[in-house]
Amino acid sequence: MLNEEMKTLIRNHPAGMVATVNKDGAPVVSPKATFVIIDDQTLAFGNLRSPGTLANLRGNSAVEVCFIDVVTRKAVRVTGTGTNLPKSKADADLVEAFEKPWGIYIDHMASFVRIEVSKAEMIISPGYDLGFSEEELVDQNMTKLEGLYRS
C-alpha cells in the first residue's frame, strides 16, 4: 500500500492534515505532527491535543490524511480507518515506534490513533506536467521560502 517514495515523504514531513467527519456529517481538518509509519498499511499519530478528532472518530472511523513536501511540490494522500488506543492498551511495538522520533512528547500523549490504510496515492504538482524538473521546482520554492523567512 505505502511504497518507499510515500514512506520517505511521510518520514521527512510527518505533519499530516487529518480529515475526519463530525456528528453533523461535515468534514473537519486538523493538523497532527507526530506521525509514525508502523508498516506498509498502518500509520499512527500521538494524541496530544485532539479532542475533536477523537470525538469524530468515535462517531465515524473514516479518516484521510495528506502529507505534503512544499519544496518538491509532492504529497501523499492516505485514506483509511482510525482507531484511538489508550497508551495503557497499546502494544509495545506501537509505543516503540514513537520513542525515537517523538520520545520527548510520549509522556504528554494520552493515546495513539492507529490508521489502517485502505488507499494511498502520490499527488504531484501540475508543474511537473508543464515540464519543470524536481530540481527546478525545489529552486523556485526554496527561493520563495527564503524570501518569506529570511527577509
C-alpha positions in Angstrom: 0.0 0.0 0.0 2.6 2.6 1.1 5.5 2.4 -1.3 9.0 3.6 -0.5 8.5 7.0 -2.1 5.4 7.6 0.0 7.1 6.4 3.2 10.1 8.7 2.6 7.9 11.7 2.1 5.9 10.9 5.3 9.1 10.3 7.3 10.6 13.6 6.1 7.3 15.5 6.5 5.5 13.8 9.4 2.9 16.6 9.9 -0.3 15.4 8.3 -3.5 17.2 7.8 -6.1 14.8 9.2 -9.7 14.9 7.9 -12.5 13.3 9.9 -16.3 13.7 9.8 -18.2 15.4 12.6 -21.5 14.3 14.0 -23.3 16.7 11.6 -21.6 14.9 8.6 -19.3 17.9 7.8 -15.6 17.3 7.1 -13.2 18.6 9.7 -9.4 19.0 9.1 -6.8 19.2 11.9 -3.0 19.2 11.7 -1.2 16.4 13.5 2.6 16.5 13.7 3.6 13.2 15.4 3.0 10.6 12.7 4.9 7.4 12.5 4.8 4.6 10.0 4.1 1.2 11.6 4.2 -0.9 8.4 3.1 -0.6 4.7 -0.6 -0.5 5.7 -0.5 1.3 9.1 0.2 4.8 10.3 -0.3 6.3 13.7 -0.1 9.7 15.4 0.1 10.6 19.1 -2.8 12.3 20.7 -1.5 15.5 22.2 -4.5 17.9 21.7 -7.0 16.1 19.6 -10.4 16.1 21.4 -12.4 17.0 18.3 -10.6 14.4 16.1 -11.1 11.7 18.7 -14.8 12.6 19.1 -15.2 12.4 15.3 -13.5 9.0 15.1 -15.8 7.6 17.8 -18.8 8.5 15.6 -17.2 7.7 12.2 -13.9 6.0 11.9 -13.3 7.2 8.3 -10.1 9.3 8.0 -8.0 10.8 5.3 -4.5 12.3 5.8 -2.5 14.5 3.5 1.3 14.9 3.9 3.0 17.5 1.7 6.5 18.4 0.8 6.0 22.0 -0.2 9.5 22.3 -1.7 9.3 19.4 -4.2 5.5 20.0 -4.6 4.6 16.4 -3.9 2.1 14.9 -1.5 0.8 11.6 -0.2 -2.9 11.2 0.4 -3.9 8.3 2.7 -7.4 7.0 3.2 -8.3 4.6 6.0 -9.9 3.8 9.3 -8.8 5.4 12.5 -8.9 3.8 16.0 -7.9 5.6 19.2 -5.8 3.4 21.6 -5.1 4.5 25.2 -1.4 4.2 25.9 -2.2 1.5 28.6 -3.7 -0.7 25.8 -1.2 0.0 23.1 1.2 -2.9 22.3 4.9 -2.5 22.8 5.6 -2.2 19.1 3.3 0.8 18.8 4.8 2.6 21.7 8.3 1.8 20.5 7.5 3.3 17.1 7.1 6.7 18.8 10.1 6.5 21.1 12.8 7.6 18.7 11.1 10.3 16.7 8.8 11.6 19.4 10.3 10.5 22.7 10.2 14.0 24.2 6.4 14.0 23.7 5.4 10.5 24.8 4.7 11.4 28.4 2.2 14.0 27.1 0.4 11.7 24.7 -2.8 10.4 26.2 -3.3 7.8 23.4 -2.3 6.8 19.9 -4.5 6.9 16.9 -3.8 4.0 14.6 -4.8 4.3 11.0 -5.4 1.2 8.9 -4.7 2.3 5.3 -7.2 1.3 2.7 -5.8 3.6 -0.1 -2.6 5.6 -0.6 -1.7 7.8 -3.6 1.0 10.2 -4.6 -0.1 13.6 -5.7 2.3 15.7 -7.8 2.2 19.3 -8.8 0.9 20.3 -12.3 4.3 22.0 -12.6 5.8 18.6 -13.5 3.2 18.3 -16.3 4.4 21.6 -17.6 7.9 20.2 -17.9 9.6 21.6 -14.7 12.1 19.2 -13.2 12.1 18.5 -9.4 15.3 20.5 -9.2 13.7 23.5 -10.8 10.7 23.3 -8.5 13.0 22.9 -5.5 14.9 26.0 -6.6 11.7 28.0 -7.2 10.2 27.0 -3.8 13.4 27.5 -1.8 13.7 31.0 -3.2 10.1 31.7 -2.2 10.6 30.3 1.3 13.9 32.2 1.8 12.0 35.4 0.9 9.3 34.6 3.4 11.5 33.6 6.3 14.9 35.3 5.7 13.8 38.8 4.7 
